[in-house]
């Protein structure tokens, strides 16, 4: 599972739609949708916000912890 799929799973577990998460991140829903469909690379600021929002480390999302 790649990091985008992990973020998608976190979003779903939190009961958030793409639209709701995009609003919390200050993005358009279409911009966020492009991340989840692997059509756009997520920028570092957005990645950091997601880690903070879901209270998970970047290592967890990136699969670096064993």
N, C-alpha and C positions, 0 to 999 in steps of 0.2 A: 504494500500500500504506500503510495507516495504522499508527500506532505499535503497536497491539495485534497486528496481523498480523506486524510485525517482531519483536516479543517472542516470539510463537508460533514463528516460524521459528528464532530463536536457541535456543529451548528444544528444538526438534526436532533442530537441528544438534548440540546438546550431548548428545543421546540421553536427555533427561529426559522423563518423563511429566508430566502435569499434577499428579499426586499427589506425585511426587518434588519438583517445583519448589515446590509449595505447602508441603510440609514444611520445605524450606530457607528459605522466606520466613516461616514461622511462621503460615501461614494454613490454614484448612480447605480441602480439595480442592474443595468446592462453591463457596466464596467465590472461589477462583482461577478456577474454571470459568466463573463469571459474568463475569469480566473478558474471557476469551477469546471468549465469545459475545456480547460487547457489551451485556450486560444490567446491568452495574454499572460505574461509573466508577472507575478505579484511583486510589487515593490517592497523594499525593506520596512518602510514606515507602516504600511498596511499589515505586514506580517507581525511586526512588534505589537500593534494595536490588538490583533487577534490573540496573540499569546497573553497579553494583559487581560483582555476581556474574558477569556475562558480560564484564566489563571493556570496556564500550563507553560512549561518551559519550551524554548525553541528546540532543545534537544529531544524532548518527547515528540513534538510534531515532526521533526526531521528523522526520527528513528535512530538517534545517536546513543540513547541510553539502552543498556542491556537489562 
